[in-house]
């Protein structure tokens, strides 16, 4: 396992973060097995959210941490403020965030969250209002650090500028999408992919990124091709000539390195020129093993440029 640090967080974090959206008490044996194998491989970072499975993901993690008596060993990333059926907008008022945080802590059977991310943004709410409340949660001991998921660069910068100007704790990291396959449009309403300007900012500032859909929802798995159009969401978001050329190159480079194209795509995210902690959501042990093996793949700067169509040729 590779490890990294996020400024302001006094803990080494596994570079690979296990997404727990699909883990549930209804599949207790399988869910415990996935968590146990991830930790046995050296992983220590888990990602969940107040909205996942109606709270089942958080409940499962809480049960597992209590059963294994390992809360101090876990770096817990949780998210709140997501829209839901009764409130179909990002729920970022102080009252709504306080509700999500309190309920998440109860489900998780813990008294703190290591890194709390805002799951969406609502530009109507001033960044100062949000930062002030999150710092109140930090002072109360509920949160150790804060960040933002699916926030545009300008809002992220404004929030941290407000925090700096008022002597408060700002965002320690961002969780937006980045992958070798470049989306043509958002997969879901309100989600944000790293723009060219944001990529440059992350590079210049070395601001950490926790990318979701880091393997482009399986685009490089071999299940997708121009003539396989059953999954209309994948067609809508990823099906274009450039992405299929990236797939072809990932397959070619994988053959040369004796690994799979989807492992190459994850290694591409690991090798960004700023700190990245990709979120992955394997559904079984084989997929988890594949993700873990990708940590050992080395990509040169030339290979990175070639994979992303920034160079026409490379010696393989």
C-alpha positions as CSV (number, residue, x, y, z in Angstrom):
1,X,0.0,0.0,0.0
2,X,1.1,3.6,-0.7
3,X,0.4,6.3,1.8
4,X,0.1,10.1,1.7
5,X,-0.8,13.0,3.9
6,X,-3.3,15.8,3.7
7,X,-2.2,19.1,5.2
8,X,-3.8,19.7,8.5
9,X,-4.6,16.0,9.1
10,X,-2.3,14.3,11.5
11,X,-2.5,10.8,10.0
12,X,-1.1,8.9,7.1
13,X,-3.8,7.9,4.7
14,X,-3.8,5.0,2.3
15,X,-3.6,6.4,-1.3
16,X,-6.4,4.0,-2.2
17,X,-9.7,4.8,-0.5
18,X,-12.4,2.1,-0.3
19,X,-15.8,3.4,-1.4
20,X,-18.4,1.7,0.8
21,X,-21.6,2.8,-1.0
22,X,-22.6,-0.8,-1.7
23,X,-21.7,-2.3,1.6
24,X,-24.8,-3.1,3.8
25,X,-25.8,-5.1,6.9
26,X,-28.1,-7.1,4.6
27,X,-24.9,-8.7,3.1
28,X,-22.9,-8.8,6.4
29,X,-20.5,-11.5,5.6
30,X,-19.5,-10.1,2.2
31,X,-19.3,-6.6,3.5
32,X,-17.0,-7.6,6.4
33,X,-14.9,-9.6,4.1
34,X,-14.3,-6.7,1.7
35,X,-13.3,-4.4,4.6
36,X,-11.1,-7.0,6.2
37,X,-9.2,-7.7,3.0
38,X,-8.7,-4.0,2.3
39,X,-7.3,-3.5,5.8
40,X,-5.2,-6.6,5.6
41,X,-3.6,-5.1,2.4
42,X,-2.7,-2.0,4.3
43,X,-5.7,0.2,3.5
44,X,-7.0,2.4,6.2
45,X,-9.3,5.0,4.5
46,X,-13.0,4.4,4.0
47,X,-15.5,6.6,2.1
48,X,-19.2,6.7,2.8
49,X,-22.1,9.2,2.9
50,X,-25.2,10.1,4.9
51,X,-27.3,9.3,1.7
52,X,-25.8,5.9,0.8
53,X,-28.3,3.1,1.1
54,X,-30.5,5.1,3.3
55,X,-27.8,5.0,6.0
56,X,-27.0,1.3,5.5
57,X,-23.4,2.0,4.4
58,X,-22.7,4.0,7.6
59,X,-24.5,1.5,9.8
60,X,-22.4,-1.3,8.3
61,X,-19.1,0.5,8.9
62,X,-20.1,1.3,12.4
63,X,-20.9,-2.3,13.1
64,X,-17.6,-3.4,11.6
65,X,-15.5,-0.9,13.5
66,X,-17.2,-1.9,16.8
67,X,-16.8,-5.6,16.1
68,X,-13.1,-5.2,15.1
69,X,-12.4,-2.6,17.8
70,X,-10.4,-0.6,15.3
71,X,-11.9,2.9,15.1
72,X,-8.5,4.6,15.9
73,X,-7.0,2.8,12.9
74,X,-9.7,3.9,10.4
75,X,-9.5,7.1,8.4
76,X,-13.1,7.8,7.9
77,X,-14.3,10.0,5.0
78,X,-18.0,10.9,5.2
79,X,-20.3,13.2,3.3
80,X,-23.5,15.1,4.0
81,X,-25.8,17.7,2.6
82,X,-27.0,15.7,-0.4
83,X,-30.5,16.3,-1.8
84,X,-33.2,13.8,-1.0
85,X,-36.8,13.2,-2.0
86,X,-38.3,15.5,0.6
87,X,-35.7,18.3,-0.1
88,X,-34.6,18.1,-3.8
89,X,-31.7,20.6,-3.4
90,X,-28.3,20.5,-1.7
91,X,-29.0,20.7,2.0
92,X,-26.2,23.0,3.3
93,X,-27.9,25.2,5.8
94,X,-26.4,25.0,9.3
95,X,-29.5,23.1,10.6
96,X,-29.4,20.6,7.7
97,X,-25.7,19.9,8.1
98,X,-26.0,19.5,11.8
99,X,-28.8,17.0,11.3
100,X,-26.7,14.9,8.8
101,X,-23.6,15.0,11.0
102,X,-25.4,14.0,14.1
103,X,-27.3,11.2,12.4
104,X,-24.1,9.9,10.7
105,X,-22.2,9.8,14.0
106,X,-25.0,7.7,15.5
107,X,-25.0,5.3,12.6
108,X,-21.2,5.0,12.6
109,X,-21.1,4.5,16.4
110,X,-18.3,7.0,16.7
111,X,-17.9,10.5,18.2
112,X,-15.9,12.0,15.3
113,X,-15.5,11.9,11.5
114,X,-11.9,12.3,10.2
115,X,-12.8,14.1,7.0
116,X,-16.3,15.5,6.4
117,X,-17.1,16.4,2.8
118,X,-20.0,18.5,1.6
119,X,-21.6,16.2,-0.9
120,X,-22.9,18.9,-3.2
121,X,-22.8,22.7,-3.4
122,X,-25.6,25.3,-3.2
123,X,-24.2,28.6,-4.5
124,X,-27.2,30.5,-2.9
125,X,-25.7,29.9,0.6
126,X,-22.7,32.1,1.3
127,X,-19.4,30.3,1.8
128,X,-19.0,32.1,5.1
129,X,-22.2,30.6,6.5
130,X,-21.0,27.1,5.6
131,X,-17.4,27.5,6.9
132,X,-18.6,29.1,10.1
133,X,-20.9,26.2,10.9
134,X,-18.4,23.5,9.9
135,X,-15.8,25.1,12.2
136,X,-18.4,25.0,15.0
137,X,-18.7,21.2,14.4
138,X,-14.8,21.0,14.5
139,X,-14.7,22.9,17.8
140,X,-17.3,20.5,19.2
141,X,-15.2,17.5,18.3
142,X,-17.6,16.1,15.8
143,X,-15.2,16.7,12.8
144,X,-11.5,16.6,12.5
145,X,-11.2,18.1,9.0
146,X,-13.5,19.4,6.2
147,X,-13.6,19.3,2.5
148,X,-15.9,19.7,-0.5
149,X,-17.2,17.2,-3.1
150,X,-18.6,18.5,-6.4
151,X,-17.7,22.1,-5.8
152,X,-16.5,24.3,-8.6
153,X,-13.1,25.8,-8.3
154,X,-14.2,29.4,-7.7
155,X,-16.4,28.4,-4.8
156,X,-13.7,26.2,-3.3
157,X,-11.2,29.1,-3.5
158,X,-13.8,31.5,-2.0
159,X,-14.5,29.2,0.9
160,X,-10.8,28.8,1.8
161,X,-10.2,32.6,1.4
162,X,-13.0,33.2,3.9
163,X,-11.5,30.7,6.3
164,X,-8.0,32.3,6.0
165,X,-9.4,35.8,6.5
166,X,-11.3,34.8,9.6
167,X,-8.7,32.5,11.3
168,X,-10.9,29.4,10.6
169,X,-10.1,25.9,9.3
170,X,-10.7,25.7,5.6
171,X,-11.2,22.8,3.2
172,X,-8.4,20.3,3.4
173,X,-9.2,18.5,0.1
174,X,-11.6,18.3,-2.8
175,X,-13.5,15.3,-4.2
176,X,-14.3,15.9,-7.8
177,X,-14.2,13.4,-10.7
178,X,-11.1,12.8,-12.7
179,X,-10.3,9.7,-14.8
180,X,-8.5,8.7,-18.0
181,X,-11.8,8.7,-19.8
182,X,-13.0,12.3,-20.1
183,X,-16.7,12.8,-19.6
184,X,-18.7,14.7,-22.2
185,X,-21.3,15.7,-19.6
186,X,-22.1,15.0,-16.0
187,X,-23.2,11.5,-15.1
188,X,-25.6,12.9,-12.4
189,X,-27.1,16.3,-11.7
190,X,-24.8,18.5,-9.6
191,X,-21.6,16.5,-10.0
192,X,-18.3,18.2,-11.0
193,X,-15.3,17.0,-12.9
194,X,-11.9,18.6,-12.7
195,X,-11.7,21.3,-15.4
196,X,-8.5,22.3,-17.1
197,X,-8.3,25.4,-14.8
198,X,-8.9,23.3,-11.7
199,X,-6.3,20.7,-12.8
200,X,-3.7,23.6,-13.2
201,X,-4.7,24.9,-9.7
202,X,-4.3,21.5,-8.1
203,X,-0.9,21.2,-9.8
204,X,0.3,24.6,-8.7
205,X,-1.0,24.5,-5.1
206,X,-0.6,20.7,-4.6
207,X,-4.1,20.7,-3.1
208,X,-5.2,17.1,-2.5
209,X,-7.9,15.5,-4.7
210,X,-10.0,12.5,-3.7
211,X,-11.5,11.6,-7.1
212,X,-14.7,9.6,-7.4
213,X,-15.4,7.4,-10.5
214,X,-11.6,7.2,-10.9
215,X,-12.0,4.2,-13.2
216,X,-14.8,5.9,-15.2
217,X,-17.4,3.5,-14.0
218,X,-15.7,0.5,-15.6
219,X,-15.1,2.1,-19.0
220,X,-11.8,0.3,-19.3
221,X,-13.0,-3.0,-18.0
222,X,-13.6,-4.6,-21.4
223,X,-17.4,-4.4,-21.0
224,X,-17.7,-1.4,-23.3
225,X,-17.1,-0.9,-27.0
226,X,-18.6,1.4,-29.7
227,X,-21.1,-1.4,-30.7
228,X,-22.1,-2.1,-27.1
229,X,-24.7,0.5,-26.4
230,X,-27.0,-1.1,-23.8
231,X,-25.9,1.3,-21.0
232,X,-27.3,4.6,-22.2
233,X,-25.7,6.6,-19.4
234,X,-22.2,5.3,-20.3
235,X,-23.0,6.1,-24.0
236,X,-24.1,9.6,-23.1
237,X,-21.1,10.4,-20.9
238,X,-18.1,8.5,-22.3
239,X,-18.8,7.3,-25.8
240,X,-16.6,9.3,-28.2
241,X,-13.6,8.6,-30.5
242,X,-11.1,10.2,-28.1
243,X,-12.1,8.0,-25.1
244,X,-12.1,4.8,-27.2
245,X,-8.6,5.8,-28.4
246,X,-7.6,6.2,-24.7
247,X,-9.1,2.7,-24.1
248,X,-7.1,1.3,-27.0
249,X,-3.9,2.8,-25.7
250,X,-4.6,1.6,-22.1
251,X,-5.1,-1.9,-23.5
252,X,-1.8,-1.7,-25.5
253,X,0.2,-0.4,-22.5
254,X,-1.4,-3.0,-20.2
255,X,-0.2,-5.8,-22.5
256,X,3.3,-4.4,-22.4
257,X,3.2,-4.1,-18.5
258,X,1.4,-7.4,-18.0
259,X,-1.7,-5.8,-16.4
260,X,-5.2,-4.8,-17.5
261,X,-6.4,-1.7,-19.1
262,X,-8.6,-0.8,-16.1
263,X,-5.5,-1.1,-13.9
264,X,-3.7,1.3,-16.2
265,X,-6.6,3.7,-15.9
266,X,-6.3,3.7,-12.1
267,X,-2.5,4.1,-12.2
268,X,-3.1,7.1,-14.4
269,X,-5.1,8.8,-11.6
270,X,-2.4,7.8,-9.0
271,X,0.3,9.5,-11.2
272,X,-1.3,12.9,-11.4
273,X,1.3,15.7,-10.5
274,X,-0.5,16.5,-7.3
275,X,-1.7,14.4,-4.3
276,X,-4.5,12.0,-5.3
277,X,-6.4,9.5,-3.2
278,X,-8.8,7.7,-5.6
279,X,-12.1,6.4,-4.4
280,X,-12.8,2.9,-5.7
281,X,-16.0,0.8,-5.3
282,X,-15.1,-2.8,-6.1
283,X,-18.1,-5.2,-5.9
284,X,-16.1,-8.3,-5.1
285,X,-12.7,-9.6,-4.0
286,X,-11.4,-9.9,-7.6
287,X,-12.1,-6.2,-8.3
288,X,-10.6,-5.2,-5.0
289,X,-7.4,-7.2,-5.8
290,X,-7.2,-5.5,-9.2
291,X,-7.4,-2.1,-7.6
292,X,-4.7,-3.0,-5.1
293,X,-2.4,-4.4,-7.8
294,X,-2.7,-1.1,-9.7
295,X,-0.7,0.6,-6.9
296,X,2.5,-1.0,-8.1
297,X,2.2,0.1,-11.7
298,X,4.7,2.8,-12.7
299,X,3.8,5.3,-15.5
300,X,6.4,7.6,-17.0
301,X,5.6,11.2,-17.9
302,X,5.7,10.2,-21.6
303,X,3.3,7.3,-21.0
304,X,1.0,9.6,-19.1
305,X,0.9,12.1,-22.0
306,X,0.4,9.3,-24.6
307,X,-2.5,7.8,-22.6
308,X,-4.2,11.1,-22.5
309,X,-3.7,11.7,-26.3
310,X,-1.1,14.5,-25.7
311,X,1.5,12.6,-27.7
312,X,1.1,10.7,-31.0
313,X,3.6,7.9,-30.4
314,X,5.6,6.2,-27.7
315,X,8.1,3.4,-27.6
316,X,6.4,0.3,-26.0
